[in-house]
Amino acid sequence: MKVVITGTSKGIGKAIARKFLDMGCLVTGIDVLPPSLSHPAYTHCTADILSGELPDTEAEILINNAGVQDSGRDIDVNLKGSIRVTEFYLRYRPKSVVFIASASASTGSEFPAYAASKGGLVSYMKNVALRAAEWGGTANSVSPGGVTTELNRRVMEDQALWGQIMDETPLKKWASPEEIAEWVYFVAVVNRSMTAQDLLIDNGESARAKFVW
C-alpha cells in the first residue's frame, strides 16, 4: 500500500510511519523538519503543509497527523493545512483517510485555538467521509488524550502537575505514540465498515465525574 503521512519527523507521526513501514507499506512523509527515519520504503518531503509544495504521489491511505500547539498558527496548520493536504490527495480516491485530532475536540480543554482547530478537524473529517463514500473510502479521526511525547515532557517531568493529571485519569497512565499508531493502523487498514467516526483514546479522562452527595 502507498501511504502518505504528515508530521513524520517526531512523536505520534513518526510512530505511525514506523508502523506502516513495519507492515510493508511504501510511506511518503511530509514534515517541516528534516527526516528522522531511514528506511528503503520511506520517502521524505520537507514542506509546510499549509504553504509548501506537496509531493504528487498516489495515496491509497492518507494520515493527517501534522500539528502544532499554542503556536499562534494552530488554526492555520492543524485545520487549514490538513484541509489543503486532504483536498490535494482526494484526487487519488484513497480507501482510507485518518485524522489525528485530540480529546480537546470534544472536551474543549487545552488552549483555545488548539481546541478549536481540532474540533474543526473532526467536523471536516465527517465531510470527507460523506464524499469518500462515493468510491467506498472511509474517513475517521483518532483523538488521543495525553500521549508520552516530547511535546508533553514539561508536565510529565513535573511531579506536582503529573499528580494532578493522574487524579483526572481513571486508568492512571497515558498512551504511548506506538499505541496510537496501532489504533491508526486498525482504523486505516483493518476497518472497512466504520466511517465518519471519532475515536477517543484518553484512558478514561473524559469520563471522569466527581459525585458529591
GIQUI-V919520 format. One record per residue. N is the residue number from 1. BURIAL is 1 if it has 9 or more other ideal C-beta (glycine too) atoms within 8 Angstrom, else 0. Layout:
n={N:N}
burial={BURIAL:BURIAL}
//
This chain:
n={1:2:3:4:5:6:7:8:9:10:11:12:13:14:15:16:17:18:19:20:21:22:23:24:25:26:27:28:29:30:31:32:33:34:35:36:37:38:39:40:41:42:43:44:45:46:47:48:49:50:51:52:53:54:55:56:57:58:59:60:61:62:63:64:65:66:67:68:69:70:71:72:73:74:75:76:77:78:79:80:81:82:83:84:85:86:87:88:89:90:91:92:93:94:95:96:97:98:99:100:101:102:103:104:105:106:107:108:109:110:111:112:113:114:115:116:117:118:119:120:121:122:123:124:125:126:127:128:129:130:131:132:133:134:135:136:137:138:139:140:141:142:143:144:145:146:147:148:149:150:151:152:153:154:155:156:157:158:159:160:161:162:163:164:165:166:167:168:169:170:171:172:173:174:175:176:177:178:179:180:181:182:183:184:185:186:187:188:189:190:191:192:193:194:195:196:197:198:199:200:201:202:203:204:205:206:207:208:209:210:211:212:213}
burial={0:1:1:1:1:1:1:1:1:1:1:1:1:1:1:1:1:1:1:1:1:0:0:0:1:0:1:1:1:1:1:0:0:0:1:0:1:0:0:0:0:1:1:1:1:1:1:0:1:1:0:1:0:1:1:0:0:0:1:1:1:1:1:1:1:1:1:0:1:0:0:0:0:1:1:1:1:1:1:1:1:1:1:1:1:1:0:0:1:1:0:0:0:1:0:1:1:1:1:1:1:1:1:1:1:1:0:0:0:0:0:0:1:1:1:1:1:1:1:1:1:1:0:1:1:1:0:1:1:0:0:1:1:0:0:0:1:1:1:1:1:1:1:1:1:1:1:1:1:0:0:1:0:0:1:1:0:0:0:0:1:1:0:0:1:0:0:0:1:0:0:0:0:1:1:1:1:1:1:1:1:1:1:1:1:1:1:1:1:0:1:0:0:0:1:0:0:1:1:1:1:1:1:1:1:1:0:1:0:0:0:0:0}
//
